Amino acid sequence: MEDFKTSKGVLIEYTGYDYNVVIPEEMTKIGDRAFYGCVRLKSVAMPGVVIKIGNNAFCSCESLETVAISEGATVIGSFAFSGCTSLKSVVIPKGVTEIGKGAFENCKSLETVAIPEGVTVIGDGTFSGCTSLKSVAIPGSVAKIGDYTFSGCTSLKSVAISEGVTAIGKEVFRGCESLKSVTIPEGATVIGRGAFRDCKSLKSVTIPGSVTKVGEEAFEGCKVIHLNGNSLSSIGKGAFRGCRSIRINGSTPSAIGKDAFIGIPELGDMLPERIWAEDLRSLTPPLKPAAVLTFAEDPSGSDQRRASHIKYIKSHIPLTMA
């Protein structure tokens, strides 16, 4: 116990230099920064009575390879294992409900992580910069995936998001250049700004009809998007900029941001009714004046007003508004 500073069941600080550490049985909490910067530490075992791992508890333990998180743990604090660059795998116990922001950020050797059903909070940037992480499953108990959670996970290939998740935060998967497949569940309503930006290997994404908002630059640089627009009310600026193809089913939203569809070689089987001229001018191949537009007679003039927003279309796609 001489290497442990403790107070009332809280491990305040580890002062030793051992490679392998077993935390004393009577500890119920690992305090903030308790092992901060212990660069010799290779393994840690926690007793089952530890219920909370504090903020920055093991931050910058660069040699830490294995950690047995207490089965009684409920909270993993912010930046708890941030910068543990040798950590290869983590099993999060079933009792954990909250994983704090940046908890495992920049764990560059982390290849696998198991997030159990029952976790309700995944904080911002939790796994950002985990460049060796290959796959992840988000349980339905998580209502929102925090901002930047997997940003920069360049080896991440597949993501399964369970039903129950309703919001995908800002830049959650930005720069995940190896990501090939992702399932966005029915019931999701918000896809945040830049959520899948620069996911260059993502071949196809289906956005379910429950989604009401697609944020700015959400899918910029992706390949094929299938958009079920039954509930969609808002598409942010540059949301699909540079995508190779987009298929839109259902009604189009009332609010479409500037450059939302700019740079798309082809708009698929259905051209959105409300799309700004500046978007269309940049499509490839070059666009010609809208000579092929035809309109049914409408005493209210609503079609004519709507058509005023559509200045150019591809010459080989006739568009009829009835």
N, C-alpha and C positions, 0 to 999 in steps of 0.2 A: 504493500500500500504506500510505500515511501515515494513511489513515482506518481502518485495520484493526489491532486488537491481536490478535496470533496467538501460538501456542506449539505447536510440534510438530504442525502440521497441523490445529490446532483454532482456529477463529475465536472469540476470547474476547469481543471487543466491537467494534462499529462506532461510530466517533466522528464520522462525517461528517454532512452535511446534504443530500446529493443526493436527488433525487426517484426516480431509477432507479439500481439498484445491481447490478453483476455481481460475484459472489463470486469471489475469486482461485482459479485452477485447482488450486493445491496444497492447498486445504483439504479435509479428509476429514470434518470434523465442525463443525457450527455449535453453539457452546456455549450453555449455559443463559443466557437473558436477553441474548443478544448484540445483538439489535436492539430490545430492550424499550423501548416508548414512543417510537419514532422516528416521530413524527406526520407528518413531511413525506414519508416513503417511500411511493412509488406502485407500484413494480414491483421484483421481485427475480428474478435468474436464477442458478441454482446449477450448478456443474460436475458432471459425471457421477460424480465420485469421492466426493461427499459421501454418507456412508452413514447419518448420524444427524443429526436436527434436535433440538436439546436442549429441555429444559423451558423454557417461557415465551420461546422464542427470538425470536418476532415478536409477542409479546403486546402488545396495545394500540397496534398500528400502525394507527391509525384511517383513514389515507388509502390503505393498501395495497389495490390493485385487482386485480393479477395477480401470481401466483407460479408459477414453473416449478420444481417440485420435482425434484431430481436423480433420474435414472433408476436410480442405484445405491443410492438410499435404502432402508433396511430398517426404520427406526424413526422415527416422528414423536412427539416427546415430549409430556408432559402440558402442556396449555395453550399449546402451541407457537404457535397463531394465535388464541388467545382474544381476543375484543374487536376483531378486525380488521373493523370495521363496514362497510367499503367493498368487501370481497372478495366477488366475484360468483360465481366458479366455481373448482373445484379438481379437478384430475386427480391421483389418487394412483397412483404408478407400480406396476407389477406386482411389483416386488421387496419392497414394503413388507409386513411381517408384523404389525406392531404400531402401532396408533394410540392414543396415550395418553389418559388421562382429560382431558376438557375441551379437547381439542386445537383444536376449532373452535367452542367455545361462544360464543354471543352474536355470531356473525358474521351480523349482521342482514340483510345484502344477499345472502348466499349462496343462490343459486337452484338450482345443480346440483352434485352431487358424484358421482364415480365411484369405487366401492370395488371393487378387483379381487379375483378369486379368488386366494387365497394369504394374504390377511389373516386372522390367527387370533385377534387380540385387538382388540376395540373397547372402550375404557375407559369408565368411568362418565361420563355427561354430555358425551360427545364432541361432539355436535351440538346440545346443549340450547340453546334460545333462538334458534335460526336461523329467524327468523320469515318468511323469504322462500323457504325450501326447499320445493319442490313434490313431489318424488318421490325415492325411494331404493330401491336393491336391495341386500340383504344376501347376500353369497356363502355357500355351504355350508361354506367353510373356517372360518368363525367358529362356534365351539361355543356361545358364550354372548354375547348382546347385553347389554352392561353396563347397570347401573342408570342411569336418567334420560337415556339416550343421546339421545333425540329429544324429550324433555319440552319442552313449550311451543313446538313448531314449528307455529305456528298456520296456516300455509299448506300444510302437508304434506297431499297428497290421496291418494297411493297408496304402498303399501309392499309389496315382494315379498321374502319371506324364503325362501331356498333350503333344500332338504333338506340336512341336515347340522347345521343349527342345532338344538340340543337344549334350550336354556334362554333365556327372555326375562326379563330382570331386572326389578327394581322400577321402576315408574313410567316405563318406557321411552318410552311414547307418551302419557303423561298430558297432557291439555290440548291435544292435536292436534285442534282443533275442526273442521278442514276435512277430516280423514281420512275417505275414503269407502270405500276397499277395502284389505284386508290379507289376505295368504295365510299361514296358519300351517301349516307343512309337517308331513306325517306323519313321526314320529321325534322331534318336540318332546315333552318330558316335563314341563317346568315353565313356568308362566306366573306371573310374580312379582306381588307386591302392587301394586295400582294401575296395572298395566301399560297398560291402555287406558282408564283412568278419564277421564270427561268428554270422550270422543271423540264429540261430539254428532251428527256427520254420518255416523258409521259405521253403515251400514244393515243389514249382515249380516256375521256372523263364524261360521265353522265351526271348532270346536275338534276336532282329530283324536283318534282313539281311543287314540293313543300317550300323550296327556297324562295324567299321574298326579296332578298337583297344580295347582289354580287358587288363587292367593293372595288375600288379603283385598282387597276393593274392586277386583279386577282388571278388571271390566267395568262398574263402576258408571256409570250414566247413558248406557249404549249403547242401541241399539234392539233388534235381533233377534239372538239367539244360537242357534246350532245346536250342540248338545253331544253328541258321541259318547263316551259314558261307559264304554267297554269296559275301560279300565285305570285309570280315575279312582278315587283313594282318598281325596282330600281337597279340599273346597271351603271356602275361607276366609270369614271374617266379611264380610258385605256384598258378596260377590263379584259378584252380579248385581243388586244393589240398584238399583231404578229403571229396569231394562230394560223395554221395552215388551212383549217376547214372548220366550219361550224354548222350544225344542224339545229334549227329552232322549231320546236313543236309547241303548239298552244298559242295563247295571246302574247303579244309583245308588251313590255312595260311602258308606263307613261313617262318615265324619266330615264333617258339614256345619256350618259355623259360624253363629253367631247372625246373623240378618238377611240371610242369604245371598240369599234370594229376595224380600225385602220390597219392596213397592211395584210389583210386576209386575201389570199389569192382567189378564193371562191366562197360564196356565202351559202352554198348548199341548196337544198330543195325549196327553201322558203326564204325569201328576202323579207326582213322585218319591215313592217309598215312605217314605223317611226325610226328613221335613221338619218343623221345629219349629213348634209352634202360634203362637209370636209372629211368625213369618214370615207365616203364613197370615191372621192377623187383620188385617193391614194391606193385604191385596190388595183391588183394586177391580174389580168392584162388591163391596159388603159380603158377607161370608161367613155362612153359616148353620151350625148344628150338623150334625155328620156323620151325618145320618139315612140318607143314601144309601149308606153304606159297607156292603158285604157281604163275608163271609168264608167261605171253605171250611173245613170241619172239619179241624182239625189236632191230632192227639193230643198233639203236643209242646207245643202252645200258643204256638209261635213267632210265628204271625201275630197272635195277640192281644197279645203283648208289643210287637211292632212297631207295631201299631195304636195303642197307648197314646200314641205320639208324634204322632199325627195327630188333632187335636182338631176342626178346622174345614176344610171344603173348599167350593168353589163349588157351589151347589145344583144347577147344571145339568150337572156333570161327575160321573157315577157312577164309583166306583172299586171294582174287584173284585180281591181278592187270593186267588189260588187256590193 
